[in-house]
């Protein structure tokens, strides 16, 4: 029997330990493709979170009904349903965002974060836990993609959320907005975050040792 | 006591001249005439860019190695070479911060993050130049006419960006202008006399191998001869072999960039493949893409292919025989 996890650890797991972007390196296509502006990154993150929470919810509900052999098509049907809802909602209420995200909203269907959570978590855990996991993972993704977009928008355009941040003399570094810039910035962010994570773990280990003594 | 001794397997060859520092010093010496030529043609702004680029390259290496607690290898002069080459890849009118940013990108992003000297998969100066080109296209294209012997560019020259000899619709330049460097262009690519001088010095000192430069330049020459059919004539404008050979970054690329030890094949045939590949890609980019010049991209592309080339051109050990597959036993 597996140890029971608390809701809090499941929620925080998605944001820190198993952050989908910085730790699991899942969902790289939308991360790299739409992270050219904070508004887009935030919109993509929240749309994915919505789909993730509801698909986890429904798949956890149906987890004992779905036959193992056809689980992948079943997951796709569930996920696609919610992606269609998000797509239509965005078209109706935030057309500008819908336009700038374009094909990447329908492509949430094949986003591997959502698949991974459906397969690895929602199909094996209770409904409430699955919703918490979806929320944690979704927010983890939102935070990471927003962070990456903020770096890229700041360097490539000198703005944040379309508000001029850098001084007027700043010459924007156009490559940050292009695909190679996306890869480079993602790499640098991974480095910084992993280095910071290691430093924190080290400090914790030292503290634990001191506590033992 | 033991720590002071270097213990290694035979053969115990000792060669003072084969240290990184000596080789890099030779490269710096070979690059100096070109630096002088750049200052002669483009004045004080060239000197400023060269100094800024070299200082920031060395500083970047020092800072990174201090932060990551690695042994500081600034004294091997490789950062100086990278800084010099980067400055040679900037137009005279580039702002000083472009040189500094470029040096930091070259050393930290492309060299140190991949493990330092010997581990970088691309030529640092060239990759950094590619990033600068994609980022600040306008600033990198701000070529001005040379103003030989004048420290400060005359206002009429300083304000006007002009087309390099390779740009579409450029006004004609004579062969002597192209050869002596009296043309608009990046700081280090214009003066072919000093570049060839430096190349000859490196060849005599056996720092570089003749295969890559020769194969590179030769391939470009043959490709252009096939395309244009003329060695040189005034009427053909840019459409002849000699004009193309003496324009753009071909010479500096072939002599100083493509021959970088870390990012070029080590085998003889591999070097030839590298040179031919560079030449072909340069020809293709110059002729069939929207870029007027493609020397840096050609070399970067072959840099990435280097491990593959090395793998397929590796030498066979003496007496090696292909393992024979055991014959299938006849069905009983």
Interface residues (C-beta under 8 A of the other chain):
Chain A: X171 X173 X174 X175 X176 X178 X180 X184 X188 X191
Chain B: X109 X113 X131 X134 X135 X136 X137 X139
